[in-house]
């Protein structure tokens, strides 16, 4: 059951065994004052934006790591080719 206290929604098990957690959250949200609804929605949106930003940074970092790895692999293969004597 979701209980709204001080603008925060607290989740606990539904003692009646009916409905879902989502239904409890919806009910608790419906019972909030307008300003609490707005602040809750803003917090949710900011969390989602933060998660998306983290995902983008992580993906860019992985891509950069792959580029560096490919460049290093090419460099080491070029160095080993240059160190071998030319066939006559």
Residue pairs with C-beta under 8 A, 6 or more apart in sequence:
1 11
1 12
1 13
1 14
1 15
1 24
2 9
2 10
2 11
2 12
2 21
2 24
2 25
2 27
2 28
2 29
3 9
3 10
3 12
3 28
4 10
4 28
4 29
4 31
4 32
4 36
7 32
7 36
7 39
7 40
9 25
9 28
9 29
9 40
11 21
11 24
11 25
14 21
14 24
29 37
29 40
32 40
